[in-house]
Amino acid sequence: SLLLTLTTLHVTMVVRLRLQRFGRTHTPFYRIVAADHRARRDGKFLEILGTYNPIANKDGIKEVRLKSDRFKYWLSVGAQPSDRVGWLLGKFGILPPPPVPHRPQRSIPKEERKAENKS
């Protein structure tokens, strides 16, 4: 006799918190969404978590709207923020701010670097 053993597959879905681009050419506007990592940038998403307008208004303010309770939920279940979303969450205190990369050559003015290299 033939016995078939059924095993249940436990499918885990990696969720990313990322930006979804909207707007026109040279006028970006972003939705911040929770999406499956395999989905296209502007494709299917699970939930809209906020918006981000990187174009400053006439007062010099860039508009960001966040549903902080939903961000905390998605982070608690293991969602991974993209680099830019992680930076935004660090600015608003939802995540610790990302470490600033150490660039010793960039902190010295170019003329002084050239003078050091010649001597």
N, C-alpha and C positions, 0 to 999 in steps of 0.2 A: 504494500500500500504506500501511497505517496502522501507524505505529510507536508503541508505548507505552513511555514511559520511566518506569521505576520508581525512585522516590527513597525512600531510607530516612528515616523520621522519627526524629529524635533527641529523645525526650521527656525533658525534665528535670523532676524532681520536687523542689519546694522542701520541705525537711524542717524542721519546727519542733520544738524541745524545749519542751514546755509541760506545764501541770498538767491532770490529768483528775480531776474532782471525784467523790468517793464519800462515803459517810457518810450521816447523817440530817439532817433539818432542824435548823439551828443547831448542828450537830456536824460540820463539814467534815473530810474526810480526802482527801488528794490522792495520786495516782500521778503520777510524773514520767515522761513518755513521749516518744518520738520519733514524730512523726506527720506525714503529708502536710498541707500548709497548708490544703488544701481540705476536709479531714475535719472533722466536727463536734467540739465540745469533748470530749464523752464518747463519741465514735464510734471508728472504726477507728484503730489505731495500729500502728507497725512493731515497737516494742520497749519494754518497761518498763525504765526506767533507775534508778528509785528511788521512795521514798515521802516524804511530808511531812505531818506532823500539826501544824497550827498551834495546836491547843488544848494549852496547857501542862499537864503533869501536876502532882501535888501538890507536887513539888519545884521547880516553875517552869521545867521543861525542855521545850522543843518538840523532838519527835523528827524527825530527818531521816536517811534512809538513801540513800546514793548509790553507784552503780557507777561509780567515777571513771574506770576504764579505758574503759568504754563511752561515757561522756561525752566523753572525749578523742578517741575514734574518730569519733563523730558530728560533733564540732566540726571535726575534721581534714578531713572530706569535705564541709564547707560547711553544716552544719545551723545554723539561727539560733535562739538561745534567746529565749523570750518575756521580757518585762520582769521578771516575778517569778522566773522560773527563772534569768535572768542575775544577779539580786540574790543568790539562793541560791548560785550557783556562785562569785560574788565573795566571799561569806562564807567559803567553804571552800577558797579559793585555786586553784580550777580555772580561773577567768577572772580578769582584773584587776577590782577592784571598780568598779562604775559610778560616774561622777562625781556628786558631790553638787550638786544645783541651788542656785544662789546666790539666796537670798531675803533681801535686806537689810531689808525691812519686817518680816519675821517674827522677826528676831533682836532687835528693839527691843520692850520691853513695851508693851502697848496703851495704858496710861495715859500713858507718855512720848510715844507717837506723837500722842495727842490733844493733849497740852500743846504739842508742836512745831507742830502744825497751827493751833492757836488763836493763837499768838504770831507 
